[in-house]
Amino acid sequence: MVYGQAVDLETGEEVDLPGGLETYLQLDSPLLQHTEDRQSSVTGIIMLDDGPMLVASRTILTSQIEGPTQGTMVMGRFLDATAVQALSDQLTMSLAVYRIADPAIPADFQAAVTALDKTSTFIQKLDANTIAGYATIPDLEGNPALIWRVDMPRNILAQGEISLQYFLGSLMIVGLVFMILMLILLDRFVLARISSLNEVVNAIRRDADFSKRITMPGKDELANFAGAMNQMLAALAKAQDDLKVALKFKSQVLSNVSHDARTPLTVIMLRAEMLESGMFGEVTERQNDLIQSILSSSQQLLYFVNNLLDMSQLEAGKLALRSRDFSPAALMRDVESSLTPLAEKKGLTLNITGGQLLPEQMHGDPERLQQIIYNLVGNAVKFTDQGEVRVEVNRPQDHLWAIHVSDTGPGIPKDAQQRLFEAFYQVDGSSTRQQTQGVGLGLSIVKELVDLMDGQVTVTSEMGVGSTFTVTLPLKEVEQGAKSNGRLLIVDR
């Protein structure tokens, strides 16, 4: 080396030559390997201890570019941050460079180094707004030395996203306008007509007036449906008229039969009682048994006739409730005295509890209330072969009184409990059933009377254990000294 000088480009002061430069100034160095062309030059990157350096070498000739060659001139500068920034400014791009062997190389450069083993360039996005391209640069010896990264804003993507946003916004506006238009049309041609149809149908259901008709112009499905509904309403109106005639005829028949049957039954019972009392002579034991059979059968038939009469009056809405002040304790004593012999006749025990809770006076129809209890207790005794029948009175709430009638009978199947209160329904309707008394009107009359009193009757039962009927009535006691207001019950509403 004939001459060598290094200068700090920032301060302009002379500094020592970079370490490791001597290696590239040997005779076998690529910097000194020129071709026969006298104007040939060698350029590239050499890796020094202080960092990568851009270098260029050229043979020394005369001003006329003639030889012989007097040596080689080598010039270089470090590829530092300043140089990289100068390149970025000239190219108007963001540049970054790292040594491949640098242990502090960022993660994206590491991924690019791996990818560049198989390709000459590598591209990846850094974030939503920036994309980067990577390439390696070999040194003078041809070994990969540096990896460059060029950052560019994703303008095309941003423009595409803006265009997509405009497109989506326009699509939403068009869709909204279309939806509003469709809703208007749907409301005018479908929903409004369905609403009108619904109002008419609800009015028909509410008023139970099958003479009304639905008006629905047009020739579409709704108009056809309205026509079909009108035909059905006409059929229902005719069926309703026929049913009214039939019910009226049935009520008249039941009423006439009941009235006509009670007179001879009363005479039969009276004559039998006269025979039993010995008015027509001494009665033998055998004759007394037959008289008792006549009285029992007559009472059963009279009970059935009375039930028929009550049912016909209830269905016709002609049952008149006679309200007055009465003593509930006395009513329960009458129930106990009347039904205890019936229970004892079957070997059962009749227990009535809760009488101490009853007020001294209540206002209502004691005969109909007594009929409810008679029917429930009589039904329990009839279907219970052993054990007991219990009648319990309690007050579940201040304005409610409850009467529970329980038995130890065989129980009622689940599927039959829903139909117990239907007229003429029996759990075992066969002609060979064990209990043959009654035709299934007792519980139906109980249900009608309880409904008439604004109350509720329910049943719970378990097979093999027994059944419990509960009557709940909204009763209030009559204050001492208060006068009757003429109503059956004083009801909270």
Contacts in CASP RR format, 6 or more apart in sequence:
PFRMAT RR
TARGET T0000
AUTHOR 0000-0000-0000
METHOD contacts of the structure
MODEL  1
MVYGQAVDLETGEEVDLPGGLETYLQLDSPLLQHTEDRQSSVTGIIMLDD
GPMLVASRTILTSQIEGPTQGTMVMGRFLDATAVQALSDQLTMSLAVYRI
ADPAIPADFQAAVTALDKTSTFIQKLDANTIAGYATIPDLEGNPALIWRV
DMPRNILAQGEISLQYFLGSLMIVGLVFMILMLILLDRFVLARISSLNEV
VNAIRRDADFSKRITMPGKDELANFAGAMNQMLAALAKAQDDLKVALKFK
SQVLSNVSHDARTPLTVIMLRAEMLESGMFGEVTERQNDLIQSILSSSQQ
LLYFVNNLLDMSQLEAGKLALRSRDFSPAALMRDVESSLTPLAEKKGLTL
NITGGQLLPEQMHGDPERLQQIIYNLVGNAVKFTDQGEVRVEVNRPQDHL
WAIHVSDTGPGIPKDAQQRLFEAFYQVDGSSTRQQTQGVGLGLSIVKELV
DLMDGQVTVTSEMGVGSTFTVTLPLKEVEQGAKSNGRLLIVDR
1 22 0 8 1.000
1 25 0 8 1.000
4 17 0 8 1.000
5 14 0 8 1.000
5 17 0 8 1.000
6 14 0 8 1.000
6 15 0 8 1.000
6 16 0 8 1.000
6 17 0 8 1.000
6 18 0 8 1.000
7 13 0 8 1.000
7 14 0 8 1.000
7 15 0 8 1.000
8 14 0 8 1.000
8 15 0 8 1.000
9 77 0 8 1.000
9 82 0 8 1.000
10 82 0 8 1.000
18 48 0 8 1.000
18 49 0 8 1.000
18 50 0 8 1.000
18 53 0 8 1.000
18 78 0 8 1.000
19 48 0 8 1.000
19 49 0 8 1.000
19 50 0 8 1.000
20 48 0 8 1.000
20 49 0 8 1.000
21 46 0 8 1.000
21 48 0 8 1.000
23 29 0 8 1.000
24 30 0 8 1.000
24 31 0 8 1.000
24 46 0 8 1.000
24 55 0 8 1.000
24 74 0 8 1.000
24 140 0 8 1.000
25 31 0 8 1.000
25 32 0 8 1.000
25 74 0 8 1.000
26 32 0 8 1.000
30 42 0 8 1.000
30 140 0 8 1.000
30 141 0 8 1.000
31 42 0 8 1.000
31 46 0 8 1.000
31 55 0 8 1.000
31 57 0 8 1.000
31 72 0 8 1.000
31 74 0 8 1.000
31 140 0 8 1.000
32 42 0 8 1.000
32 57 0 8 1.000
32 72 0 8 1.000
33 42 0 8 1.000
34 40 0 8 1.000
34 41 0 8 1.000
34 42 0 8 1.000
34 57 0 8 1.000
34 58 0 8 1.000
34 59 0 8 1.000
34 72 0 8 1.000
38 59 0 8 1.000
38 61 0 8 1.000
38 65 0 8 1.000
38 66 0 8 1.000
38 67 0 8 1.000
38 69 0 8 1.000
39 58 0 8 1.000
39 65 0 8 1.000
40 58 0 8 1.000
40 59 0 8 1.000
41 56 0 8 1.000
41 57 0 8 1.000
41 58 0 8 1.000
42 56 0 8 1.000
42 57 0 8 1.000
42 58 0 8 1.000
42 140 0 8 1.000
43 54 0 8 1.000
43 55 0 8 1.000
43 56 0 8 1.000
43 57 0 8 1.000
44 54 0 8 1.000
44 55 0 8 1.000
44 56 0 8 1.000
44 139 0 8 1.000
44 140 0 8 1.000
45 52 0 8 1.000
45 53 0 8 1.000
45 54 0 8 1.000
45 55 0 8 1.000
45 79 0 8 1.000
45 137 0 8 1.000
45 138 0 8 1.000
45 139 0 8 1.000
45 140 0 8 1.000
45 145 0 8 1.000
45 146 0 8 1.000
46 52 0 8 1.000
46 53 0 8 1.000
46 55 0 8 1.000
46 139 0 8 1.000
46 140 0 8 1.000
47 53 0 8 1.000
47 99 0 8 1.000
47 139 0 8 1.000
47 145 0 8 1.000
48 78 0 8 1.000
50 78 0 8 1.000
51 78 0 8 1.000
51 79 0 8 1.000
51 80 0 8 1.000
51 99 0 8 1.000
52 78 0 8 1.000
52 79 0 8 1.000
52 97 0 8 1.000
52 99 0 8 1.000
52 139 0 8 1.000
52 145 0 8 1.000
52 146 0 8 1.000
53 76 0 8 1.000
53 77 0 8 1.000
53 78 0 8 1.000
53 79 0 8 1.000
54 76 0 8 1.000
54 77 0 8 1.000
54 78 0 8 1.000
54 79 0 8 1.000
54 83 0 8 1.000
55 74 0 8 1.000
55 75 0 8 1.000
55 76 0 8 1.000
55 140 0 8 1.000
56 74 0 8 1.000
56 75 0 8 1.000
56 76 0 8 1.000
57 72 0 8 1.000
57 73 0 8 1.000
57 74 0 8 1.000
57 75 0 8 1.000
58 72 0 8 1.000
58 73 0 8 1.000
59 69 0 8 1.000
59 71 0 8 1.000
59 72 0 8 1.000
59 73 0 8 1.000
60 69 0 8 1.000
60 70 0 8 1.000
60 71 0 8 1.000
60 72 0 8 1.000
60 73 0 8 1.000
61 67 0 8 1.000
61 69 0 8 1.000
61 70 0 8 1.000
77 83 0 8 1.000
79 97 0 8 1.000
79 146 0 8 1.000
84 95 0 8 1.000
84 96 0 8 1.000
84 97 0 8 1.000
87 95 0 8 1.000
88 94 0 8 1.000
88 95 0 8 1.000
93 150 0 8 1.000
93 151 0 8 1.000
93 152 0 8 1.000
94 150 0 8 1.000
94 151 0 8 1.000
94 152 0 8 1.000
95 148 0 8 1.000
95 149 0 8 1.000
95 150 0 8 1.000
95 151 0 8 1.000
96 148 0 8 1.000
96 149 0 8 1.000
96 151 0 8 1.000
97 146 0 8 1.000
97 147 0 8 1.000
97 148 0 8 1.000
97 149 0 8 1.000
98 105 0 8 1.000
98 106 0 8 1.000
98 109 0 8 1.000
98 146 0 8 1.000
98 147 0 8 1.000
99 105 0 8 1.000
99 145 0 8 1.000
99 146 0 8 1.000
100 113 0 8 1.000
100 136 0 8 1.000
100 144 0 8 1.000
100 145 0 8 1.000
100 146 0 8 1.000
100 147 0 8 1.000
105 113 0 8 1.000
105 147 0 8 1.000
108 124 0 8 1.000
108 126 0 8 1.000
108 132 0 8 1.000
108 149 0 8 1.000
109 134 0 8 1.000
109 147 0 8 1.000
109 149 0 8 1.000
111 124 0 8 1.000
112 122 0 8 1.000
112 124 0 8 1.000
112 133 0 8 1.000
112 134 0 8 1.000
112 147 0 8 1.000
112 149 0 8 1.000
113 136 0 8 1.000
113 147 0 8 1.000
115 122 0 8 1.000
115 134 0 8 1.000
116 122 0 8 1.000
116 134 0 8 1.000
116 135 0 8 1.000
116 136 0 8 1.000
116 147 0 8 1.000
120 135 0 8 1.000
121 133 0 8 1.000
121 134 0 8 1.000
121 135 0 8 1.000
122 133 0 8 1.000
122 134 0 8 1.000
122 135 0 8 1.000
123 131 0 8 1.000
123 132 0 8 1.000
123 133 0 8 1.000
123 134 0 8 1.000
124 131 0 8 1.000
124 132 0 8 1.000
124 133 0 8 1.000
124 134 0 8 1.000
125 131 0 8 1.000
125 132 0 8 1.000
125 154 0 8 1.000
126 132 0 8 1.000
126 151 0 8 1.000
128 154 0 8 1.000
129 153 0 8 1.000
129 154 0 8 1.000
129 158 0 8 1.000
130 151 0 8 1.000
130 152 0 8 1.000
130 153 0 8 1.000
130 154 0 8 1.000
131 151 0 8 1.000
131 152 0 8 1.000
131 153 0 8 1.000
131 154 0 8 1.000
131 157 0 8 1.000
132 149 0 8 1.000
132 150 0 8 1.000
132 151 0 8 1.000
132 152 0 8 1.000
133 149 0 8 1.000
133 150 0 8 1.000
133 151 0 8 1.000
133 152 0 8 1.000
134 147 0 8 1.000
134 148 0 8 1.000
134 149 0 8 1.000
134 150 0 8 1.000
135 147 0 8 1.000
135 148 0 8 1.000
136 144 0 8 1.000
136 145 0 8 1.000
136 146 0 8 1.000
136 147 0 8 1.000
136 148 0 8 1.000
137 144 0 8 1.000
137 145 0 8 1.000
137 146 0 8 1.000
137 147 0 8 1.000
137 148 0 8 1.000
138 144 0 8 1.000
138 145 0 8 1.000
139 145 0 8 1.000
190 222 0 8 1.000
193 216 0 8 1.000
193 222 0 8 1.000
194 222 0 8 1.000
196 216 0 8 1.000
197 214 0 8 1.000
197 216 0 8 1.000
197 222 0 8 1.000
197 225 0 8 1.000
197 226 0 8 1.000
200 212 0 8 1.000
200 214 0 8 1.000
200 215 0 8 1.000
201 214 0 8 1.000
201 229 0 8 1.000
203 209 0 8 1.000
203 212 0 8 1.000
204 210 0 8 1.000
204 212 0 8 1.000
204 233 0 8 1.000
210 233 0 8 1.000
210 234 0 8 1.000
210 236 0 8 1.000
210 237 0 8 1.000
210 240 0 8 1.000
211 233 0 8 1.000
211 237 0 8 1.000
212 233 0 8 1.000
213 230 0 8 1.000
213 233 0 8 1.000
214 226 0 8 1.000
214 227 0 8 1.000
214 229 0 8 1.000
214 230 0 8 1.000
214 233 0 8 1.000
215 226 0 8 1.000
216 222 0 8 1.000
216 223 0 8 1.000
216 225 0 8 1.000
216 226 0 8 1.000
216 227 0 8 1.000
217 223 0 8 1.000
247 315 0 8 1.000
247 316 0 8 1.000
248 316 0 8 1.000
250 312 0 8 1.000
250 315 0 8 1.000
251 312 0 8 1.000
251 313 0 8 1.000
251 315 0 8 1.000
251 316 0 8 1.000
254 308 0 8 1.000
254 309 0 8 1.000
254 311 0 8 1.000
254 312 0 8 1.000
255 309 0 8 1.000
255 312 0 8 1.000
255 313 0 8 1.000
257 305 0 8 1.000
257 308 0 8 1.000
258 305 0 8 1.000
258 306 0 8 1.000
258 308 0 8 1.000
258 309 0 8 1.000
258 312 0 8 1.000
259 309 0 8 1.000
261 301 0 8 1.000
261 305 0 8 1.000
262 302 0 8 1.000
262 305 0 8 1.000
262 306 0 8 1.000
262 309 0 8 1.000
265 298 0 8 1.000
265 301 0 8 1.000
265 302 0 8 1.000
265 305 0 8 1.000
266 302 0 8 1.000
268 294 0 8 1.000
268 298 0 8 1.000
269 295 0 8 1.000
269 298 0 8 1.000
269 299 0 8 1.000
269 302 0 8 1.000
272 291 0 8 1.000
272 294 0 8 1.000
272 295 0 8 1.000
272 298 0 8 1.000
273 295 0 8 1.000
274 280 0 8 1.000
275 283 0 8 1.000
275 287 0 8 1.000
275 291 0 8 1.000
276 283 0 8 1.000
276 288 0 8 1.000
276 291 0 8 1.000
276 292 0 8 1.000
276 295 0 8 1.000
283 291 0 8 1.000
300 437 0 8 1.000
300 438 0 8 1.000
304 438 0 8 1.000
304 439 0 8 1.000
304 441 0 8 1.000
307 441 0 8 1.000
307 442 0 8 1.000
307 445 0 8 1.000
308 441 0 8 1.000
310 319 0 8 1.000
310 371 0 8 1.000
310 445 0 8 1.000
311 423 0 8 1.000
311 441 0 8 1.000
311 444 0 8 1.000
311 445 0 8 1.000
311 448 0 8 1.000
313 319 0 8 1.000
314 445 0 8 1.000
314 448 0 8 1.000
314 449 0 8 1.000
314 452 0 8 1.000
319 452 0 8 1.000
321 364 0 8 1.000
321 365 0 8 1.000
321 368 0 8 1.000
321 452 0 8 1.000
321 453 0 8 1.000
321 488 0 8 1.000
322 365 0 8 1.000
322 367 0 8 1.000
323 363 0 8 1.000
323 364 0 8 1.000
323 365 0 8 1.000
323 484 0 8 1.000
323 486 0 8 1.000
323 487 0 8 1.000
323 488 0 8 1.000
323 489 0 8 1.000
324 363 0 8 1.000
324 364 0 8 1.000
324 365 0 8 1.000
324 366 0 8 1.000
324 484 0 8 1.000
325 361 0 8 1.000
325 362 0 8 1.000
325 363 0 8 1.000
325 364 0 8 1.000
325 478 0 8 1.000
325 484 0 8 1.000
326 361 0 8 1.000
326 362 0 8 1.000
326 363 0 8 1.000
326 364 0 8 1.000
326 366 0 8 1.000
327 360 0 8 1.000
327 361 0 8 1.000
327 362 0 8 1.000
328 355 0 8 1.000
328 358 0 8 1.000
328 359 0 8 1.000
328 361 0 8 1.000
328 362 0 8 1.000
329 355 0 8 1.000
329 358 0 8 1.000
329 360 0 8 1.000
331 366 0 8 1.000
331 369 0 8 1.000
331 370 0 8 1.000
332 352 0 8 1.000
332 355 0 8 1.000
332 358 0 8 1.000
332 391 0 8 1.000
332 393 0 8 1.000
334 370 0 8 1.000
335 352 0 8 1.000
335 370 0 8 1.000
335 373 0 8 1.000
335 374 0 8 1.000
335 377 0 8 1.000
335 391 0 8 1.000
336 350 0 8 1.000
336 352 0 8 1.000
338 374 0 8 1.000
339 350 0 8 1.000
339 374 0 8 1.000
339 377 0 8 1.000
339 378 0 8 1.000
339 381 0 8 1.000
340 350 0 8 1.000
342 378 0 8 1.000
342 381 0 8 1.000
343 349 0 8 1.000
343 350 0 8 1.000
343 381 0 8 1.000
343 389 0 8 1.000
344 350 0 8 1.000
346 381 0 8 1.000
346 384 0 8 1.000
346 385 0 8 1.000
347 386 0 8 1.000
348 381 0 8 1.000
348 384 0 8 1.000
348 386 0 8 1.000
348 387 0 8 1.000
348 388 0 8 1.000
348 389 0 8 1.000
349 387 0 8 1.000
349 388 0 8 1.000
349 389 0 8 1.000
350 377 0 8 1.000
350 381 0 8 1.000
350 388 0 8 1.000
350 389 0 8 1.000
350 391 0 8 1.000
351 388 0 8 1.000
351 389 0 8 1.000
351 390 0 8 1.000
351 391 0 8 1.000
352 390 0 8 1.000
352 391 0 8 1.000
352 392 0 8 1.000
352 393 0 8 1.000
353 390 0 8 1.000
353 391 0 8 1.000
353 392 0 8 1.000
353 393 0 8 1.000
354 392 0 8 1.000
354 393 0 8 1.000
354 394 0 8 1.000
355 393 0 8 1.000
357 393 0 8 1.000
357 394 0 8 1.000
357 395 0 8 1.000
358 393 0 8 1.000
359 477 0 8 1.000
359 478 0 8 1.000
360 477 0 8 1.000
360 480 0 8 1.000
361 477 0 8 1.000
361 478 0 8 1.000
361 480 0 8 1.000
362 475 0 8 1.000
362 476 0 8 1.000
362 477 0 8 1.000
362 478 0 8 1.000
363 478 0 8 1.000
363 484 0 8 1.000
363 485 0 8 1.000
363 486 0 8 1.000
363 487 0 8 1.000
363 488 0 8 1.000
363 489 0 8 1.000
363 490 0 8 1.000
364 487 0 8 1.000
364 488 0 8 1.000
364 489 0 8 1.000
365 488 0 8 1.000
368 449 0 8 1.000
368 453 0 8 1.000
371 445 0 8 1.000
371 449 0 8 1.000
372 403 0 8 1.000
372 446 0 8 1.000
372 449 0 8 1.000
372 450 0 8 1.000
372 471 0 8 1.000
373 391 0 8 1.000
373 403 0 8 1.000
373 405 0 8 1.000
375 442 0 8 1.000
375 443 0 8 1.000
375 445 0 8 1.000
375 446 0 8 1.000
376 403 0 8 1.000
376 405 0 8 1.000
376 443 0 8 1.000
376 446 0 8 1.000
376 469 0 8 1.000
376 471 0 8 1.000
377 389 0 8 1.000
377 391 0 8 1.000
377 405 0 8 1.000
379 442 0 8 1.000
379 443 0 8 1.000
380 389 0 8 1.000
380 405 0 8 1.000
380 406 0 8 1.000
380 407 0 8 1.000
380 409 0 8 1.000
380 467 0 8 1.000
380 469 0 8 1.000
381 389 0 8 1.000
381 407 0 8 1.000
382 435 0 8 1.000
382 437 0 8 1.000
383 407 0 8 1.000
383 409 0 8 1.000
383 410 0 8 1.000
383 435 0 8 1.000
384 407 0 8 1.000
384 408 0 8 1.000
384 409 0 8 1.000
385 409 0 8 1.000
386 408 0 8 1.000
387 408 0 8 1.000
387 409 0 8 1.000
388 407 0 8 1.000
388 408 0 8 1.000
389 405 0 8 1.000
389 406 0 8 1.000
389 407 0 8 1.000
389 408 0 8 1.000
390 404 0 8 1.000
390 405 0 8 1.000
390 406 0 8 1.000
390 407 0 8 1.000
391 403 0 8 1.000
391 404 0 8 1.000
391 405 0 8 1.000
392 403 0 8 1.000
392 404 0 8 1.000
392 406 0 8 1.000
393 401 0 8 1.000
393 402 0 8 1.000
393 403 0 8 1.000
393 404 0 8 1.000
394 401 0 8 1.000
394 402 0 8 1.000
394 404 0 8 1.000
395 401 0 8 1.000
395 402 0 8 1.000
396 402 0 8 1.000
396 472 0 8 1.000
399 474 0 8 1.000
399 475 0 8 1.000
399 476 0 8 1.000
399 492 0 8 1.000
400 472 0 8 1.000
400 473 0 8 1.000
400 474 0 8 1.000
400 475 0 8 1.000
401 472 0 8 1.000
401 473 0 8 1.000
401 475 0 8 1.000
402 470 0 8 1.000
402 471 0 8 1.000
402 472 0 8 1.000
402 473 0 8 1.000
403 470 0 8 1.000
403 471 0 8 1.000
403 473 0 8 1.000
404 468 0 8 1.000
404 469 0 8 1.000
404 470 0 8 1.000
405 468 0 8 1.000
405 469 0 8 1.000
405 470 0 8 1.000
405 471 0 8 1.000
406 466 0 8 1.000
406 467 0 8 1.000
406 468 0 8 1.000
406 469 0 8 1.000
407 466 0 8 1.000
407 467 0 8 1.000
407 468 0 8 1.000
408 465 0 8 1.000
408 466 0 8 1.000
409 464 0 8 1.000
409 465 0 8 1.000
409 466 0 8 1.000
409 467 0 8 1.000
410 463 0 8 1.000
410 464 0 8 1.000
410 466 0 8 1.000
411 461 0 8 1.000
411 462 0 8 1.000
411 463 0 8 1.000
411 464 0 8 1.000
411 465 0 8 1.000
411 466 0 8 1.000
411 467 0 8 1.000
412 420 0 8 1.000
412 427 0 8 1.000
412 459 0 8 1.000
412 461 0 8 1.000
412 463 0 8 1.000
412 467 0 8 1.000
413 427 0 8 1.000
413 463 0 8 1.000
416 427 0 8 1.000
417 459 0 8 1.000
417 461 0 8 1.000
419 425 0 8 1.000
420 427 0 8 1.000
420 443 0 8 1.000
420 459 0 8 1.000
421 443 0 8 1.000
421 444 0 8 1.000
421 446 0 8 1.000
421 447 0 8 1.000
421 457 0 8 1.000
422 444 0 8 1.000
423 440 0 8 1.000
423 441 0 8 1.000
423 444 0 8 1.000
424 439 0 8 1.000
424 440 0 8 1.000
424 441 0 8 1.000
424 444 0 8 1.000
425 440 0 8 1.000
425 444 0 8 1.000
426 433 0 8 1.000
426 439 0 8 1.000
426 440 0 8 1.000
428 434 0 8 1.000
428 435 0 8 1.000
446 457 0 8 1.000
446 469 0 8 1.000
446 471 0 8 1.000
447 457 0 8 1.000
450 456 0 8 1.000
450 457 0 8 1.000
450 471 0 8 1.000
450 473 0 8 1.000
453 473 0 8 1.000
453 488 0 8 1.000
453 489 0 8 1.000
454 473 0 8 1.000
454 474 0 8 1.000
454 489 0 8 1.000
454 491 0 8 1.000
455 471 0 8 1.000
455 472 0 8 1.000
455 473 0 8 1.000
455 474 0 8 1.000
456 471 0 8 1.000
456 472 0 8 1.000
457 469 0 8 1.000
457 470 0 8 1.000
457 471 0 8 1.000
457 472 0 8 1.000
458 469 0 8 1.000
458 470 0 8 1.000
458 472 0 8 1.000
459 467 0 8 1.000
459 468 0 8 1.000
459 469 0 8 1.000
459 470 0 8 1.000
460 467 0 8 1.000
460 468 0 8 1.000
460 470 0 8 1.000
461 467 0 8 1.000
461 468 0 8 1.000
473 489 0 8 1.000
474 489 0 8 1.000
474 491 0 8 1.000
474 492 0 8 1.000
475 489 0 8 1.000
475 490 0 8 1.000
475 491 0 8 1.000
476 489 0 8 1.000
476 490 0 8 1.000
476 491 0 8 1.000
476 492 0 8 1.000
478 484 0 8 1.000
478 490 0 8 1.000
END
